[in-house]
């Protein structure tokens, strides 16, 4: 059984707040899946292109400049027949290199523009949730969980997207998030029993 979704986020250091937001926001999706999140290295570490080819879902974010290894990650995904979801930050100045990359990519795919952090959050979480729903059998999503996800997506679409997003420290690094509904540690015990859907905190 697939118990976690592998998400790859390609974004340069100028979008560190956006990286941080997405790495935290995925846990808001009402699913029992765990998460493996890998992000573009931003401090000179080597990029593991094999991970790019193995990701269940790949998001590419472009801000004011295109920096290594974002272009390489996108090209690698395309060479392996994958279509990363593209997010473009609106109303900011862009370097000639970023403009060139933006136009080059437009010839093969399309950009979804976002204006701020809440807008990016809403768009990305809807995209990820719809990805899960479209592959419900692959992720072993129950009918109750399927309905819960559908209702949640509808709620997001009805919101005014004026919610405030406050950074809570830096989580813009790669991570693994386990779901207590699907994961039991091999040693020790969980500190808290998993709650049933709809059970109060």
C-alpha positions in Angstrom: 0.0 0.0 0.0 1.2 3.5 -0.8 1.2 5.3 2.5 2.8 8.7 1.6 2.9 11.1 -1.3 6.3 12.2 -2.6 6.3 15.9 -3.5 9.2 17.6 -5.1 9.4 21.5 -4.9 11.7 23.3 -7.3 12.2 26.9 -6.1 15.2 29.2 -5.7 16.2 31.0 -2.5 14.3 34.2 -3.4 11.1 32.1 -2.9 12.2 30.7 0.5 8.9 31.9 2.2 6.9 30.2 -0.6 9.0 27.0 -0.1 8.4 27.2 3.6 4.7 27.7 3.2 4.1 24.8 0.9 6.2 22.4 3.0 4.0 23.2 6.0 0.6 23.6 4.3 0.4 20.1 2.9 -0.5 18.7 6.3 -3.7 20.8 6.2 -5.0 18.4 3.4 -7.5 16.1 5.2 -5.9 12.8 4.1 -4.4 9.9 6.0 -1.4 9.9 3.6 2.0 10.8 5.0 4.3 13.1 3.0 7.8 13.0 1.7 8.9 16.5 0.6 12.1 17.2 -1.3 13.2 20.7 -2.2 15.7 22.2 -4.6 19.1 22.6 -2.8 19.8 26.3 -2.2 23.2 26.3 -0.5 25.3 24.6 -3.1 24.5 21.0 -2.2 24.3 18.6 -5.2 20.9 18.0 -6.7 19.7 14.4 -6.8 18.0 14.2 -10.2 16.8 10.6 -9.6 14.5 12.0 -7.0 13.0 14.4 -9.6 12.1 11.4 -11.7 10.5 9.5 -8.9 8.3 12.2 -7.4 4.6 11.7 -7.4 4.0 15.4 -7.9 6.5 18.1 -8.9 5.9 21.9 -8.4 8.1 24.5 -10.0 8.0 28.0 -8.6 9.5 31.0 -10.5 10.1 34.4 -8.9 12.4 37.2 -10.0 15.3 35.0 -11.3 16.0 31.6 -12.6 18.8 30.0 -10.6 20.5 26.6 -10.5 19.3 23.9 -10.2 15.7 24.9 -11.1 16.1 24.8 -14.8 17.9 21.4 -14.6 15.2 19.9 -12.4 12.5 21.0 -14.8 14.4 19.7 -17.9 15.1 16.4 -16.2 11.4 16.0 -15.4 10.4 16.7 -19.0 13.0 14.3 -20.4 11.3 11.5 -18.3 7.9 12.4 -19.7 6.7 14.3 -16.6 4.8 17.5 -16.5 5.6 19.6 -13.4 3.0 22.1 -12.3 4.3 25.6 -12.8 3.6 28.6 -10.5 4.7 32.1 -11.5 4.8 34.9 -8.9 3.0 37.9 -10.3 3.8 41.6 -10.4 7.5 41.4 -9.6 10.5 42.5 -11.7 12.3 39.6 -13.5 15.8 39.2 -14.8 16.4 38.6 -18.5 17.3 35.0 -17.6 14.0 34.5 -15.8 12.0 36.0 -18.6 13.8 33.8 -21.1 13.1 30.7 -19.1 9.4 31.7 -18.6 9.0 32.1 -22.4 10.8 28.8 -23.1 8.6 26.9 -20.7 5.4 28.5 -22.1 6.1 26.6 -25.4 5.6 23.3 -23.6 3.3 24.0 -20.7 1.6 26.9 -18.9 2.2 29.0 -15.8 -0.4 29.4 -13.0 0.2 32.8 -11.6 -0.1 33.6 -7.9 -0.1 37.0 -6.2 0.8 36.2 -2.6 1.2 33.4 -0.1 -2.5 32.7 0.5 -3.1 32.6 -3.2 -0.2 30.1 -3.7 -1.4 28.0 -0.8 -5.0 27.7 -2.1 -3.9 26.9 -5.7 -1.2 24.4 -4.7 -3.4 22.6 -2.1 -6.3 22.3 -4.6 -3.9 20.9 -7.2 -2.4 18.4 -4.8 -5.9 17.3 -3.5 -7.2 16.8 -7.0 -4.1 14.8 -7.8 -4.9 12.5 -4.9 -8.6 12.2 -5.9 -7.6 11.3 -9.5 -5.4 8.5 -8.2 -7.6 7.3 -5.3 -6.9 3.6 -6.0 -3.2 4.1 -6.2 -3.1 5.9 -2.8 -5.7 3.5 -1.3 -8.1 6.4 -0.5 -11.3 5.2 1.3 -14.7 6.4 0.1 -15.1 8.4 3.3 -11.7 10.0 2.8 -12.6 10.7 -0.8 -15.7 12.6 0.1 -13.9 14.5 2.9 -11.3 15.7 0.3 -14.0 16.7 -2.1 -15.8 18.7 0.5 -12.6 20.4 1.6 -11.7 21.4 -1.9 -15.1 23.0 -2.3 -14.6 24.9 0.9 -11.3 26.3 -0.3 -12.9 27.4 -3.6 -15.6 29.3 -1.7 -13.1 31.2 0.6 -12.2 34.8 -0.2 -8.5 34.0 0.0 -7.8 36.7 2.4 -6.5 34.5 5.1 -3.3 35.7 6.8 -0.3 33.4 6.5 2.4 34.1 9.0 5.9 32.5 8.7 6.6 30.3 11.8 10.3 29.8 11.4 12.0 28.1 8.5 10.9 24.7 7.2 12.1 25.2 3.6 14.1 22.0 3.7 13.3 18.5 2.6 11.2 16.5 5.0 9.2 13.4 5.7 5.8 13.6 7.4 4.1 10.4 8.7 0.4 9.9 9.2 -0.5 8.2 12.5 -3.5 6.6 10.6 -1.1 4.6 8.4 2.2 4.5 10.2 3.1 2.7 13.4 6.6 3.0 14.7 8.6 -0.2 15.0 9.7 0.8 18.4 8.0 2.8 21.2 4.4 4.0 21.1 2.5 6.9 19.6 2.0 9.8 22.1 -1.5 10.2 20.9 -4.0 7.8 19.5 -5.2 8.7 15.9 -8.6 10.5 16.0 -11.5 9.2 14.1 -12.8 11.6 11.3 -15.1 14.2 12.9 -13.9 13.5 16.4 -13.3 16.7 18.4 -9.8 17.6 19.5 
